[in-house]
């Protein structure tokens, strides 16, 4: 009995020693929640399956509830890779020394935001910045969004010379681009700003009533979304892992996953 007890104790210790290595063999990534959860799960679940096949390790997509949570998960090593916007990517790389942006979509090099307005405003599409948005209600997306807040706010300040809370009658933060579109289309807010791809996708899917909401201005182009990886992945998953990951992401051609 004493011999059996010693054997079981040794087995328990051995198993406990192996557990972290086994758990660490799973490669996890997240993405900023810039649109509805179902769309994100479909897209990044597909990316996880693609990366698993290319890298030969189990890959899991870990959803988060906010932009700040995506940066925190990356900082705390809960994920090793993340799909960030321009602003959140900078925040993450500053928080984790050695981390780097390794890939981005072709369109992400020259991204744009759309300013949209409810039809009741009478505002129409123009090449010039729509100064007539002053005094109206306005919603951004998430406070941490590059295309839904940072760049739109930059252009508001540049053209109108004041902070948004001084320009608009009321300022909101919807949380994501899909909600921004819904709020302006419903008339809850008169004007808003969002990621152009979310607008284009929802128009293509018949989810936008263009008799109620329309684009009134397109921003100049700026760099935005990127894949950022932690600097310690080679030490964890093997020499050259970051390079193989980069090549896998660059080689991703499925338009539904881009």
Secondary structure, DSSP 8 states (H G I E B T S, - for coil): -HHHHHHHHHHHHHHHHHHHHHHHTSEEEEE---S-HHHHHHHHHHHHHHHHHHHSS-EEE---SSHHHHHHHHHTTS-SEEEE-HHHHHHHHHHSTT-EEEE--GGGGGB-EEEEEEGGG-----SS--GGGTTSEEEES-TT-IIIIIHHHHHHHHHHSS-HHHHSSEEEE-SSHHHHHHHHHHTSSSEEEEEHHHHHHHHHTT---TTTEEEEEE---B---EEEE-TTHHHHH-TTHHHHHHHHHHT---GGG-
